[in-house]
C-alpha cells in the first residue's frame, strides 16, 4: 500500500512546478521575498509559501481512522524555523513521525482533547489515526491567505490555477482515502466535508462530519445542524460528540 501511496507524491511533484502554474509560483516568489534566503524571520509568524505536505502521519497497520483537515497550516507555530523544516521534510514522502500527536500546534492539541474526552480507548484510536489534508499546498492558517484572495480578484489566471490545484489535490485525496479504506473517515471543516457526504460510503467506511478544531465562532449557526452554541465550551463538547458518533457508527467503540 505504501508503494501505491508514494506514487501520488511522484505524480504531484511532476505537475507541481512553475511551468504548469506560473501565476501561483510568481505569487509565492513575490510573497517569499519578505523572508529572505532563510525562508523565515525570527519573531514573525509565518514563513515562505510554495511547499506542500500530503500525509501528516505514517500509515498505521490498523487503518481504523483517517482524519482529513482543510489545508496545511504552520506545523510548529511558535518556531518558524522548525515549522519550515517540517513541511520541507513532509514533501519527501510518507512521514515517520506523527504530526497529529506531537502537540506542537493548536490543531493537534485540540484534536487530542476531543478524543481524550471520550475515554482511553478513543485516545488510543487517535494515536494511530492517519492524517491527511484535502488541499496539500501550505497556505498558513487561512486558505486561501488574505493576500492571495486580494490578488485573485484581479488576476483571473491565478484564480484558475488555484482552482485546478485544489481540484487535483481533492481528487487524489479521495483516491488515497479509498486505497487505505479506513473504518472511519473524519472530515473536519466545511471544505473537507465537500469530499464526501456524511454517512456510510460504498466502500464500507463511515463518513463523519465535524467542525474544524479552529472553528471557534460559537454564536454562528452551523449548517446543516442549525445549532447556535451558548459558549465556546459547548461548541468544543459538540465536536467531541460528533467524533463519538463517528466512532460508534463505524464500530470502533
Rosetta blueprint (number, residue, H / E / L):
1 X L
2 X H
3 X H
4 X H
5 X H
6 X H
7 X H
8 X H
9 X H
10 X H
11 X H
12 X H
13 X H
14 X H
15 X H
16 X L
17 X L
18 X L
19 X L
20 X L
21 X L
22 X H
23 X H
24 X H
25 X H
26 X H
27 X H
28 X H
29 X H
30 X H
31 X H
32 X H
33 X H
34 X H
35 X H
36 X L
37 X L
38 X L
39 X L
40 X E
41 X L
42 X L
43 X L
44 X L
45 X L
46 X L
47 X E
48 X L
49 X L
50 X L
51 X L
52 X E
53 X L
54 X L
55 X E
56 X L
57 X L
58 X L
59 X L
60 X L
61 X L
62 X L
63 X L
64 X L
65 X E
66 X E
67 X E
68 X E
69 X E
70 X E
71 X E
72 X E
73 X L
74 X L
75 X L
76 X L
77 X L
78 X L
79 X L
80 X H
81 X H
82 X H
83 X H
84 X H
85 X H
86 X H
87 X H
88 X H
89 X H
90 X H
91 X L
92 X L
93 X L
94 X L
95 X L
96 X L
97 X L
98 X L
99 X L
100 X L
101 X L
102 X L
103 X L
104 X L
105 X L
106 X H
107 X H
108 X H
109 X H
110 X H
111 X H
112 X H
113 X H
114 X H
115 X H
116 X H
117 X H
118 X L
119 X L
120 X H
121 X H
122 X H
123 X H
124 X H
125 X H
126 X H
127 X H
128 X L
129 X L
130 X E
131 X E
132 X E
133 X E
134 X E
135 X E
136 X E
137 X E
138 X E
139 X L
140 X L
141 X L
142 X L
143 X L
144 X L
145 X L
146 X H
147 X H
148 X H
149 X H
150 X H
151 X H
152 X H
153 X L
154 X L
155 X L
156 X H
157 X H
158 X H
159 X H
160 X H
161 X H
162 X H
163 X H
164 X H
165 X H
166 X H
167 X H
168 X H
169 X H
170 X H
171 X H
172 X H
173 X H
174 X H
175 X H
176 X H
177 X H
178 X H
179 X H
180 X H
181 X L
182 X L
183 X L
184 X E
185 X E
186 X E
187 X E
188 X E
189 X L
190 X H
191 X H
192 X H
193 X H
194 X L
195 X L
196 X L
197 X L
198 X L
199 X E
200 X E
201 X L
202 X L
203 X L
204 X L
205 X L
206 X E
207 X E
208 X E
209 X E
210 X E
211 X L
212 X L
213 X L
214 X L
215 X L
216 X L
217 X L
218 X L
219 X L
220 X L
221 X L
222 X E
223 X L
224 X L
225 X L
226 X L
227 X E
228 X L
229 X L
230 X L
231 X L
232 X H
233 X H
234 X H
235 X H
236 X H
237 X H
238 X H
239 X H
240 X H
241 X H
242 X H
243 X H
244 X H
245 X H
246 X H
247 X H
248 X H
249 X H
250 X L
251 X L
252 X L
253 X L
